[in-house]
Each structure stands twice: as structure tokens, then as C-alpha cells.
């Protein structure tokens, strides 16, 4: 079992920055793939960024050059640095973990709301 708790969401003006954190506990391994997803009102959940145990990273095209995902295995925490935020980034952001040692089980946090508005 993996428990994930997101923090760092809030209201920010267009062009501003936020850093999201996801604290993981339970069956945490450096081999886990960790990711950030988001879901805007009326839309499906979509991948924002993910990082695997080897440090390979994928970003959605819409956030490339603006968002940076990182992980601190010693603190069991994954971060999402979001810069130059736009109104269309408004969404609930969810942390995801895939436990490959546990057979590929996928775990989700409860989400944190990011609102980009002037």
C-alpha cells in the first residue's frame, strides 16, 4: 500500500508560480514511477508529468518549458514546480504512484486545487 498526500495548491495570478509537493508513505521504493495528473472541470484527467525510477521524465506538451517534476527519494517526496501559469492550468492536481515491485499497482492522492486567475 502507498499513501499519497498532495500540498501546495492555491490561487495564483497568470504568470505566477506554484510548487506542488506529494509526500508518499507506505511501500515506497525508488523504482516507483511518480507522476502528476490534473483534471479540469468538465474534462478528463490528463497526465502532466511523470518520472520513473531511472529519472526518465515525460511532460505533456502543454506544460513543456514551464513545469518541472523532480523527486527526493530520501524524503519520499515528488515535486511539481509550475512557472508562467496560465488560466488553462486551473485544475485539481493529483499525485500518482505506480508500485512496480508490488505488481504495478497504481495509487492516487486526493488532489490539490490550483486556480489561475486575476
Secondary structure, 3 states (H helix, E strand, C coil): CEEEEEECCEEECCCCCEEEEEEEEECCCCCCEEEEEEECCCCCCEEEEEECCCCCEEECHHHCCCEEEEEECCCCEEEEEECCCCHHHCEEEEEEEEECCCCCEEEECCCEEEEECC
